[in-house]
Amino acid sequence: MEKLRIQGGRTLSGQVRVGGAKNAALPELVATLLTEEPVRLTNVPAVRDVATIVRLLEHLGVAIERDNDKTRAQLSAFNGTEAPYDLVKTMRASFLVLGPLLARTGRARVSLPGGCAIGARPVDQHLSALARLGADLRVEEGYVVAEAQRLRGADVTFDSPTVGGTEHLMLAASLADGTTVLRNAAREPEVVDLAALLNAMGAEVEGAGSDTVVIRGASELGGADHEILPDRIEAGTYLIAGALKGDRLEVTKCRPTDFEAVIDKVQEIGADVEIGDDFLRVSAASDYRGIDARTQPHPGFPTDMQAQYMALMTQATGSALVTETIFENRFMHVPELNRMGADITVDGHTAIVRGPRQLGGARVMATDLRASASLVLAGLAAEGETIIDRLYHLDRGYESLVEKLGAAGAEVERFRE
């Protein structure tokens, strides 16, 4: 099994280029189930989660051709309408195929997702919303079986904003009969990007990026060309790397307006951040202030940046409260950061980070995607050698991280023990 070795303390400078957004690529690849015509996506990240959704789509009958960051997908005929457990268990976004399969064929059998290291993340809002559109749903032996002659537009109000639920209903409602209104919808940039693709395919989606999304269903959709937006979480991760060890580290090909809450927080603690239209330039400062952070749905501070921000707070003076409001089990990186010398205690949904602390290299274990990123950041700031195990977590969402950090001056390598 591959591991990551980091020799800490190196200064980061030069440029780090941000890739396409993994969390936009997944639902946009699923959208290829809605048409018989080819869908061509560019800026597709070469990460493990994309490979997982590609395997599932190929199982269902989608022919996929990949050339660097370009992907051409076309569904000429369905191989079937079942998404088996083996292909769904490793990634919850795979469940998004349920609505498109139902909208296209009138029937779908999709495994319920498996457990998740950062919390239950139930799909009940997905199912209750699809039922509002006329789906007949039942659970049999761990599978959701769905049937509908044709989905019908409906008024749906989510109990709480759900990115996956909003995207799922946008996909399904694009081929429904009539108009669907989603209230209390998620506002994330990835939702807006999916709406842009669906509209390019011939759908009518309005209001994406607000809490009310209106979808006027079409009888059929066509092919489209679409460029996936930059990954704001990857950009935020490199921003924090620069705040820890940067000397005018430039984060390029990003959209700063998509993660302003993260940029604001990094500036508030005292880092030097220069903001351009599609880049950031960041340098580490000598004295940071501990500033509290509370995760919120977009445009608030993203849960996917909580672990990375906690690594940064180990270098700040004073105490910082980091409160997680989205997922119930997203502090599993805390014991690993403490192994490196951090002083972090957890009280319910809040972690108290006391600093500054000189981190030291250690052997640590990644527990999920963003936790692994926090350990990389801590390793960059630490004295000595850090070894990170379970590297496959990192590969789910970060493309060429070793190469990008290495080109910026980090001493980092993958190896097999």
N, C-alpha and C positions, 0 to 999 in steps of 0.2 A: 504494500500500500504506500502511495506517495505521501511525503511529508514536505514541509516548508521550513527552510533554515534561513534565519535573519540575523545578521550581525548588526546590532543596533548602533545608534549614534551618528550615522552618516547624514550629511546635509543633502537635501533634495533641491535640485534646481533644474532649469530647462523646461521642457514641455511634457505634459501628460495628456494624451488625447482620449476623450470620452467616446464610448461606443453607443450603439443603439440601445434603447430601453428594453430590458428583458420583460418588464411587466406590461409593456405595450405589445411586444412581439407575440406573446402567447395568445391573447384573445384575437389579435389580427390574423394569426395563422389559422385559428379556429374558424374565422370568418370565411375561409375558403370553402367550407362545407356548404355555404349558402348559394353557390353558383356553379354552373357547369363550365364557365369561362375561366381563363387563366387569371390569377392574381399575382402580380409581381411586386415584391417588397424589397426595398433596399435599406441599408443600415441595420441589417439583422445581426444581432450579436451571436458569436460562436460560443455559447455557454451550454452547460449540461441541461438546463431546463428547456431550452429550445430544442435540443436533440430529443428530449423526452416527448414533447408535444408532436414533433415530426414523426416519431415512431408510431404514436397513436393515430395520427391522421393517415399515415400510409396503411395502417391496419384497416382503416375504414374505407380506403380506396383512393385517397388523394395521391397523385403523382407529384413528387417534389424534387426539384433540381436546385442545387446550391452551387454558387460560384462566389467564393469569398463572402462579402456581406450582402450578396444578392440572392434572393430566393424566388423561384417560380413555382407556384402550386396550382394544380388543376384537378378537379374531381369530375371525371367523365362518367363514372358509375360507382355506386356504393358496393363495397364488398360485403356489407352487412350494417346493422344498426346497433351493434353491441360494443361497448367499451369495457373490456374485461378488467378485473381487479389488478392483474399483473401490470397493466399499462397505466392505471389510474392511481395506484396506491402511493407512488413516490412523489406526486405533485398534485396539489389541490386544483390548480388551474385546468387540469385535464377534465374536470367535471363540467366545464363550460361547453363541452360538445353536446350535452343533453338537449339544450334548447334548439340549436341548429339542426340536429338530427330529427327532432320532433317536427320542426317547421318544414323541413324538406320532405320527409317520408311519412309523417303521421305516426311514427312509432320509434321508440328508443329504449334501450336497456343499458344503463350505465352504472358501473359500480360506485357505491358510496366511497368517498376518499378515505384513506387510512388516517391514522393518528398523525399528529404534528408535534414537533418538539417545542413549539412556542405557543401551544394552546389548541383548544378543540376546534375553533373556527367552524361552527356548524353551518350547514347549507340549508337550514330551515327557511331562511328568507328567500333563497332561490326557489325553493319548491312551492311555498305559499304564493309567490308572485306568478309562477308559471301556472298554478291552479287558477289564478284570477284570469289568465288568458285562455282558459278552457281546457287545460291539460287534465287528463284523468291519470292520477298518479297513485302508485302503490309501491311498497317496498317488499321485495321477495329475496330472501337469502342474501342480504347485503347489497342488492341491486335495486336501483330505482327503475321501475318499468313505467313508461309514459306513453299515452296514446291520445290522439286528437285528430279528427278529420281535417280541421284547419284551425290554427290558433286565431283568437279574436282579440282585437284591441280592448284594453281595459284601463281603468284608473288604479294605479298601484302606489301605495304609500309604504315605504320601508320603515321598520321599527327604528333602525339606526342606519346611518350611511354605510353602505357596503360596496366596496369597489367591485368585487367579483359578482355580486348580485346585480349591480347596475349594468355591468358589461354583459352579463348573461341575458338579461331582459332586453337590452338593446339589440343583441344578436337575434334572439328569437322573435322579437316584435317587428323586426325589419321585413319579415315575410308573413306577418299576421294580417288578418282582414280587419281594416279599420285603424283607428288611432289609439296608441298607448301613451299614457302619461305616467311618468315615474316621478314621484314626489319624495323628498328627503333623499335625493340621489347623491352618490359620491361625486366629488368635484375635481378629482385628481387629473393631472395633465394626460395621463394614459387613457382616461375615459374620453377626453376631448380628441385625442389622436385616433381612437377607435371610431368615433363619430365621423371624423374626416374620411377614413377609409370607407366606411359604410356609405357615406354620401357619394363618394367617388364610384361606388358600385351601383348606384342608382337608388339608394334608400333616401328617406327624408327624415333626418334627425336634427332637431333644433334644441338649443338650450344646454348642450353639453358644456360642463364647466360651471353650471349653476346647480341649485338644488332641485330644479324641475327640468326634466328632459322629456321632450315630446317626439314620438316616433310614429310616422305615418307609414303603415305597412304597404309593401309593394307585392305584386303578383309574382315577380321574379327579379333577381339581381344579376348584374353582369360582372365582367372582369374589371380590373383597375390596376393602375400603377401608383404606388404609395411609398414615401420615405418615412421610416419610423423615427420618432423624435429621439433626442439624446437622453441617456439614462441619468436622471437627476440624482439617484442614490449613488451611483458610481462617482458622479461629479462631486457630490457632498463628501464622499469618503476621501477622495484625493484632496479636497479642500482642507479637511481635518489633518491629513498627512502633512500638508504644507504648513498648517498652523503649529504642528508639533516640531517639524524639522526643516521647514522650507526656507530657502533664500531666493525670493522672487520665483517660486515655482508657479508655472503657468498651466492652468487647467483649460484645455482648448476644446472646441466643438461641443460646447455645452449651452444650456439656456438658463442663465441665472434667474430669470423671472419664475422658473418652475420650482425653485427651492429657496425662495427668499427667507423663509423662517430659519433655515439652517445658516445662511450667510449672515443674517442679522445677529444670530446668537454668537457666531464666531467673532464677529466684529465687536459685539458687546463685551466679550471677555477680555479684549485688548489686542487681538491679532490685526495685522496690517493686511487689508484685503482691498485690492483694486478691481473694480467691476466693469467689464466691457459688455458689448452686445452678445457675444458668443464666447467669452472667455472670462476667467478669473486669474488674478495674479496675487499670490499670498506669500507672506514671509512670517516666520515665527518671531514672537516677541519674548522678552526676558521675564516678564511678570504678568501672569494671567490672574484674573479674578474668578473665583467660583461663582457661577451663575446658574440658577435653577432652570430646569427644562421640563416641560410636560407634553407628552405626545398627544396629538389631536388629529382628526381628519384634516385633509387639505382644505385650506391653505395653512393649517397649523404645523407645528413641528412634527415631522413624520416618524412613525414608529420604526421604520426601517433605518433611521439614523440614530436611534437611542443608544445602541451599544457603542457605536463609534464616538458619539459625544461623551459617553462615560469614560472612554479611554483618554480623551482630551482633558476631562476634568481632573484626572489624577495628577495633572501638571499645573493645576490652578491653586491659588492661595485661598484657604478658607474651606467652607463646606458648601457643597452643591447638592440639591435635592433633584433627583431624576425620577419623574413619576410616569409610569406606564399605564395608559388608560385604554389601550386598544386590545392587547392580548394579555392573558392572565398568567403566562409562564415564560416571560421573556427576559429573565435575569440570570440565565444559566451561565452566562459569561463571567459573572461576578466572581465565583470561586477561582476561575482561571486567572483573572486579572489580579486577584489577591495573591495567587501563587507567585506572581511577578513582583510583588511588593506593594500593590495598591492597598489602600485602606477604605474598603467599601463595606457597608452593612445594609441589609435589606430589611425593611419594615413594611410588610404587606405589598402594596403596589408601588412603593417608593424605595429607591436606593439612595443612601447618603454617602457621598464621595468626599473624603477629606484629603486635602493636599496642601502643598505639592509633595509628591513622593518620588524619589529616584527609583525607577523601575529597574529590575535586573532580569537578565535573560533566564528562561526556564523552559522546561518541557510542558506544553499545554495542549489541550484538546478542544477542537472546534465542536460546538454542539448544534449550530444552525448557521445559515448563510451569513447573516449580519454579525453574529457573535464571532465568526471566523475573521471578519473584517476588523473587528475591534482588537483582536489579538495580533493581527498584522500591524495595526497602528501602534499598539503598545510595544511590539517588538522593535519597530523603527525608533522609538523613543528610549528604549531600554539600554543599559550597559550590558555588553556581553551577547551571548548567543541564545536565540529563542528558536525552539523547534515546535512547529504546530502540526499536530496529528489530525487525521480525518479531513484531509485537504479537499475531498470531494464536495464538502459543503461549500467551500469557497468557489469551486468551479461551477456551481449552479448559477451564479450571477455576476462573476467578474471575468471578463475576457482578457487574456494575456497580461494578468496583473504582474507577474514576475518580470516580464519583458518591459512593461511600462515603468515600473518602479526602478528597475535596473538601469534603464536609459536615463532616469532622473538622478542617479547617483546612489541609490540604495544598494546594499550588499545582500542580495536575496537569491535563493536558488531552490528548485525542487530537487528531491532526491528520493531514492528507494532505500530503505534500511534493510 
